[in-house]
Structure formats: structure tokens, C-alpha cells
Amino acid sequence: MKSENLGFKVISADTSAGTKSYLLASQRPVLNPIPYGPLNIRCPPQNTIFYQGDAADTFFVIKSGWIKQYLLLEDGRCHILDFATSGDIIGINATPNGCHYSTAETITDVVLSAHSCELLSKHGTINQSADLLPVVRHLSRESRRMHKRIVAMSTLPASDRILHLLTDIFLRARKCLPVTGDILPLPLNQQMIAEAVGLTSVHVSRTMTLLRLNGVIEFRSGLLTIVDAEAMLSMSYVDPADYRDLHHGSTDRIAAF
């Protein structure tokens, strides 16, 4: 279902920097095609950035906060594809007919910048624009992540599926390897995790309890505690080398878009 064009409310502007800050004015916003300069947008929780099937003429770079991307299946079920946070790009993958493949909804307060997809095609080649290199690196990492995610969700037991998801989130949020004793604030609930790993919330609850009793992780009151980092990494089917670009400033360059 298409969203209505309800627009934005300007809350501040910095003309010297060539950007503006916006506040979403509706639960069902849609962006018109945007010039090459970015729009900075503030979104409250449970606000939809774009809907599955909307025209994919805009992509977004997340500067802070958490977003979930999900598919609505034909039978009405919701399947969460991914959780996105600071430095991630959303809305760049379109269907062959130029529509967004999934819905993106904020979990927390979010600040992001919006860019016209024309930005990706206005240069003759990638080499002609150093600005696009962080985007290329990001897409390369996302491809590796999604291939690993497919294998994990189709072959691993429930505990390892959950650890795969949480380890991936930790590496992207903290941009460093987990160590025992680390605590990561994580605004997810068990239903969100269940929808992301293809399990029921009851199964996730039982598995989380086993992981806590086995001294691997503990997830309580929005806090993920790493009890045994070595066990978490070994069970997660995550290769930290796939996240190496996060440690070399590429996400900072993306966030500076």
C-alpha cells in the first residue's frame, strides 16, 4: 500500500552548511525526489521511513538510533530482515520496478540524512567520485553479511541463530570485537528477535534462558551483557574480518554524507 505525501515540518535550517533539519510530521510520510544535497531528518520511535512498495527514489544514511527493516508476507506475517544503526545505509536496494523491497520503521529516536538515488548515477563511473567509495564498501560488506545470514538462518540451531544476530549487531554498533563483560544497550524485544531469526517468541525466550544459564550472554531490560565473548563468537557463525572496514573510518565517511 502506498503512503500518502504528507511532508515534513522544518524545525531548523543551516543555510551556510547547505542542509536543513526536519521533523517527520506524520506516521505515513513519503519523500519527494531530493536534490543532491542531503536533508537531515529527525524521526520519533515507531515512525515509518518508507513502506514496502513505495517508489525508491531516496536512500538514507543513519546518523543515530535504531531502525528495523521488515517484509509483510502474503499471509500477513511480518519477517524482520535486519536491524540498522549508526553508519548504515537503508533504502538503496530496490525491486526491478524501482520500489522499496521492504518497510523501514524506527525503533528509537533516529537522526538520518536523506539523499536522492540520482546521486548514485550522476557520475559516469564509481572512480570519478571518491564520495561513493564508502557506499561501495558498505554494499560489499552488506552482501557478505546477508550471505552469512542466509546460511545461519537455514542451517544453525536456535541458540546459534540468535547469537549470529546479536554478534552481528554488536560488531556494527560498537565497531569493535566483544570482550567478556561488555554491555550493549539494545532497544529490541524478544518478539523482534523472533521475527528476525524465524522462531517463535516462546522459543527465543527459552533459548535466551539457556544461553544465560550456560554463561554465554544475558539479555535483560534492554541490555545485552557478554558473559563469555569467546563462546559467543565461536557459536555465532560470524567472521569478524567481514567487519574490518568498520575499524577504518568508512562508516564515519558515510555518516558525513
C-alpha positions as CSV (number, residue, x, y, z in Angstrom):
1,M,0.0,0.0,0.0
2,K,1.4,3.4,-1.0
3,S,1.9,6.0,1.7
4,E,0.4,9.5,1.3
5,N,2.5,12.5,0.7
6,L,2.2,14.3,4.0
7,G,5.6,16.0,4.0
8,F,7.8,17.4,6.7
9,K,7.9,20.2,9.3
10,V,11.1,22.3,9.2
11,I,12.5,22.7,12.8
12,S,15.8,24.3,11.9
13,A,18.0,25.3,9.0
14,D,21.6,26.0,8.4
15,T,21.9,27.6,5.0
16,S,25.6,28.1,5.3
17,A,26.1,24.3,5.5
18,G,23.5,23.7,2.8
19,T,21.4,21.4,5.0
20,K,18.2,21.5,7.0
21,S,16.8,19.6,9.9
22,Y,13.3,18.2,9.6
23,L,10.8,16.5,11.8
24,L,8.5,13.9,10.4
25,A,5.0,15.3,10.5
26,S,3.1,12.0,10.1
27,Q,3.2,8.3,10.7
28,R,2.9,7.9,7.0
29,P,5.5,10.2,5.3
30,V,6.9,9.9,1.8
31,L,9.8,11.9,0.4
32,N,9.6,13.6,-3.0
33,P,12.8,13.2,-5.1
34,I,15.5,15.2,-3.3
35,P,18.3,17.3,-4.8
36,Y,21.9,16.1,-4.4
37,G,22.3,17.9,-1.1
38,P,21.1,15.9,2.0
39,L,18.2,16.5,4.2
40,N,18.7,15.9,7.9
41,I,15.6,14.2,9.4
42,R,14.6,13.5,13.0
43,C,12.2,10.7,13.5
44,P,10.5,9.6,16.7
45,P,10.1,5.9,17.6
46,Q,7.6,3.7,15.6
47,N,7.7,6.1,12.6
48,T,7.8,4.6,9.1
49,I,10.6,6.0,6.9
50,F,9.3,4.2,3.8
51,Y,6.9,1.4,3.0
52,Q,7.3,-1.8,1.1
53,G,6.2,-0.9,-2.5
54,D,6.9,2.9,-2.2
55,A,8.9,4.5,-5.0
56,A,12.6,4.0,-4.2
57,D,13.9,7.5,-5.2
58,T,15.6,8.2,-1.9
59,F,18.2,6.4,0.3
60,F,19.1,7.2,3.9
61,V,22.3,7.2,6.0
62,I,21.6,6.6,9.7
63,K,23.4,9.0,12.0
64,S,22.0,7.8,15.3
65,G,19.3,5.5,16.6
66,W,17.9,2.1,15.5
67,I,15.6,1.1,12.7
68,K,14.1,-2.3,11.7
69,Q,13.5,-3.3,8.1
70,Y,10.8,-5.9,7.5
71,L,8.7,-7.7,4.9
72,L,5.0,-8.2,5.2
73,L,4.3,-11.6,3.8
74,E,1.2,-12.5,1.8
75,D,-0.3,-14.4,4.7
76,G,0.0,-11.3,6.9
77,R,3.1,-12.3,8.9
78,C,5.9,-9.9,9.5
79,H,9.5,-11.0,8.9
80,I,12.3,-8.7,10.1
81,L,15.2,-8.7,7.6
82,D,17.6,-6.6,9.5
83,F,18.3,-4.0,12.2
84,A,20.1,-0.9,11.1
85,T,22.0,1.6,13.3
86,S,24.6,4.5,13.0
87,G,26.6,4.4,9.8
88,D,24.2,2.0,8.0
89,I,22.5,2.8,4.7
90,I,18.9,1.9,4.1
91,G,16.7,2.2,1.0
92,I,19.4,1.6,-1.5
93,N,18.1,-1.8,-2.6
94,A,15.1,-1.5,-5.0
95,T,13.0,-4.1,-6.8
96,P,13.3,-4.2,-10.6
97,N,10.3,-1.8,-11.0
98,G,12.0,0.8,-8.8
99,C,10.2,0.2,-5.5
100,H,11.4,-0.3,-2.0
101,Y,11.7,-4.0,-1.2
102,S,10.9,-3.7,2.5
103,T,9.4,-1.3,5.1
104,A,11.7,0.7,7.4
105,E,10.4,1.7,10.8
106,T,12.2,3.4,13.6
107,I,12.6,1.6,17.0
108,T,14.2,4.6,18.8
109,D,14.6,8.3,18.1
110,V,16.5,8.4,14.9
111,V,18.5,11.1,13.0
112,L,19.3,10.3,9.4
113,S,20.2,12.1,6.2
114,A,18.2,11.6,3.0
115,H,19.8,11.5,-0.4
116,S,18.4,11.3,-3.9
117,C,19.2,8.0,-5.6
118,E,20.3,10.1,-8.6
119,L,23.4,10.8,-6.6
120,L,24.5,7.2,-7.3
121,S,24.2,7.7,-11.1
122,K,25.2,11.3,-11.7
123,H,28.9,10.2,-12.1
124,G,30.0,8.3,-15.1
125,T,32.0,5.8,-13.1
126,I,32.5,5.0,-9.4
127,N,36.1,6.1,-9.8
128,Q,35.0,9.6,-10.7
129,S,33.6,10.1,-7.2
130,A,35.5,9.4,-4.0
131,D,32.3,10.2,-2.2
132,L,30.8,7.0,-3.4
133,L,33.6,4.7,-2.3
134,P,32.2,4.4,1.2
135,V,28.9,3.4,-0.3
136,V,30.5,0.7,-2.4
137,R,32.4,-0.7,0.6
138,H,29.2,-0.7,2.6
139,L,27.3,-2.6,-0.1
140,S,30.1,-5.1,-0.3
141,R,30.0,-5.7,3.4
142,E,26.2,-6.0,3.3
143,S,26.4,-8.6,0.6
144,R,28.8,-10.7,2.8
145,R,26.6,-10.2,5.8
146,M,23.4,-11.3,4.1
147,H,25.1,-14.4,2.6
148,K,26.2,-15.4,6.1
149,R,22.7,-14.6,7.4
150,I,21.1,-16.9,4.9
151,V,23.4,-19.8,5.9
152,A,22.9,-19.1,9.6
153,M,19.1,-19.0,9.5
154,S,18.8,-22.1,7.3
155,T,21.3,-24.4,9.0
156,L,22.1,-23.4,12.6
157,P,20.3,-24.4,15.8
158,A,18.2,-21.8,17.6
159,S,20.9,-20.7,20.0
160,D,23.4,-20.1,17.3
161,R,20.9,-18.2,15.1
162,I,20.3,-15.8,18.0
163,L,24.0,-15.4,18.7
164,H,24.6,-14.8,15.0
165,L,22.1,-11.9,15.0
166,L,23.3,-10.4,18.3
167,T,27.0,-10.7,17.4
168,D,26.4,-9.0,14.1
169,I,24.5,-6.2,15.8
170,F,27.3,-5.8,18.4
171,L,30.0,-5.6,15.8
172,R,28.1,-2.9,13.8
173,A,27.0,-0.9,16.8
174,R,30.3,-0.9,18.7
175,K,32.7,-1.3,15.7
176,C,35.0,-3.5,17.7
177,L,35.2,-7.1,18.9
178,P,33.2,-8.0,22.0
179,V,35.0,-8.8,25.2
180,T,33.8,-10.5,28.3
181,G,31.9,-8.1,30.5
182,D,30.8,-5.8,27.7
183,I,27.3,-4.3,27.9
184,L,25.4,-3.0,24.9
185,P,22.1,-1.1,25.2
186,L,19.8,-2.8,22.7
187,P,16.3,-1.5,22.2
188,L,14.9,-4.8,20.9
189,N,12.4,-7.2,22.5
190,Q,12.1,-10.9,22.2
191,Q,9.3,-10.6,19.6
192,M,11.6,-8.6,17.3
193,I,14.4,-11.1,17.7
194,A,11.9,-14.0,17.0
195,E,10.8,-12.3,13.7
196,A,14.4,-11.8,12.7
197,V,15.6,-15.4,13.2
198,G,12.4,-17.3,12.2
199,L,11.5,-18.6,15.7
200,T,8.5,-18.1,18.0
201,S,8.9,-15.6,20.9
202,V,8.4,-18.6,23.3
203,H,11.3,-20.4,21.6
204,V,13.5,-17.3,21.8
205,S,12.7,-16.9,25.5
206,R,13.7,-20.5,26.3
207,T,16.8,-20.2,24.2
208,M,17.8,-17.0,25.8
209,T,17.4,-18.6,29.2
210,L,19.7,-21.5,28.1
211,L,22.3,-19.1,26.9
212,R,22.2,-17.2,30.2
213,L,22.5,-20.5,32.2
214,N,25.3,-21.7,30.0
215,G,27.2,-18.5,30.7
216,V,27.3,-17.1,27.1
217,I,25.2,-13.9,27.1
218,E,22.4,-12.3,29.1
219,F,19.8,-10.1,27.7
220,R,17.6,-8.3,30.2
221,S,15.8,-4.9,30.4
222,G,17.3,-3.7,27.0
223,L,20.9,-4.6,27.9
224,L,23.0,-7.2,26.2
225,T,25.7,-8.5,28.5
226,I,28.6,-10.5,27.0
227,V,29.3,-13.2,29.7
228,D,31.7,-15.2,27.5
229,A,32.9,-13.4,24.4
230,E,34.9,-16.4,23.1
231,A,31.9,-18.7,23.2
232,M,29.7,-16.1,21.7
233,L,32.0,-15.6,18.7
234,S,32.6,-19.3,18.2
235,M,28.9,-20.2,18.1
236,S,27.7,-17.3,16.1
237,Y,29.0,-18.1,12.6
238,V,30.2,-14.5,12.3
239,D,33.6,-13.7,10.8
240,P,35.0,-10.5,12.4
241,A,37.1,-10.0,9.3
242,D,33.9,-9.2,7.4
243,Y,33.6,-6.1,9.5
244,R,37.1,-4.9,9.1
245,D,36.1,-1.8,7.2
246,L,34.2,-0.6,10.3
247,H,37.5,0.0,12.0
248,H,39.0,2.1,9.3
249,G,36.6,5.1,9.2
250,S,34.4,4.1,6.3
251,T,31.2,4.5,8.4
252,D,32.4,7.9,9.6
253,R,32.7,8.9,5.9
254,I,29.2,7.5,5.2
255,A,27.7,9.4,8.2
256,A,29.3,12.6,6.9
257,F,27.3,12.4,3.7
